[in-house]
Amino acid sequence: MRGANHSLRIRARTPSTDAEGRVSYTNSDTTVQGHVSVRAATAVTPDSRGQFVQQLRGVALVPLGTTVTDNDQVVVTGIDTVVNGTYDIDTVQYTRAHLRLALRGDPT
């Protein structure tokens, strides 16, 4: 529903490197009430492997007291198949009313 608040998970990822140099992540999820909206992808761009993909861009609004960095992820579930997925946070913008998170990712 337009303008509705949903349960969003903020996923803090802690990297660790083993003896052979492989990086693995330990996830820690925090659930917050927030709003998410996603703009449909119109451009098809090459990803890091050279394959052409569509990447959704969106915005999440979360409460001011939320601990979040641009290394975290936002996990959206239970809203709609177009919106559900795991998104990387590009930027965190502080406003007087909320934190505005610019999102980028692939729907799952």
N, C-alpha and C positions, 0 to 999 in steps of 0.2 A: 504494500500500500504506500502511496506517495506520502512522504513526510513522516512515516512511522519510525519509531525506534525499535531496534532489534538487538539481540545479543550478539556481540562481535567478540572474537578472541584475538587478543594481542599476543603474538608468539615471539618471545625473546629467545634468540638463538645464541648459544655460547659455543664458540669454536674450540676444538682441541686438535692437536696434531700428534700423530703417532710417530714412532721411530723411523718409519719409512717416508715420512712427509705427507701422508694422507690426512686430509682434514675431515673431521666428522663434527656434527653439531648435536648439542643437547638442547632440547626445546623445553621452554617453560611457558605455559599458557595462562593468561589472565583474562577473565570474561568481564566485559563492560557493556553498558547499554549505549548504543550510538546509532547513527544514521549512515547509510552507505548508498551512494549512487554511482552508476557506471555508465560512461558514454560508449556507445557502440563503436567498435573499431572500423574505421573506413579505409585506412591505409594498410597495405600488406608490405612489411619490411623484413629484411633478412635478420635472422637472429645470430647468435655467436657462432653457430655451426654452419652458417651460410644458407640455411634453409629458410624459405619464406613463411612467415607466420603472421597472424593477427594478434596484437597485444591490446588487451582492454586497458583503458585508463579510467580511473575513477577517483572519488573523493569520499573519505570517511570523516565524520564528525564525532568526536569522543569527548567525554567530560574533561575539564581542566586538570583535575587531580590524577589523571592517568599517566603512569610512567611509561614513556615510549621514546624510542630513538629511531633514526632512519635505517638502522641495521635490523629492525624488527620486521615482522610480517603481520598482516591482518588476515584472519581466516573467517570467511563468511560461509555459513551453512543455514539451510532451512528457509531461505528467502525465495529464490527462483533459480532455475537451471542456468539462466543467462548470467546471473550475478554471483552465484555460489562459486567459491574457489579460494585459492591462497594468493594473496597479493603482496608484493614487496612495497615498502614505503619509500617513496622518493624524497619527500620533504615533510617536515613537521612545522606547521605555522601556528603560532599562538595568537588567539584573538581574545577579546574580553569574555566571550560566552563559552568557548570550547577550543579544542585543538583540532585543526584542520589537517588531515593526512592526505597527501597526494599519493595515489596508488597506481601500480603498474603490475600487470600479471596476466596469466592465462587462466581462463575458467576451467574448472574440472567437474 
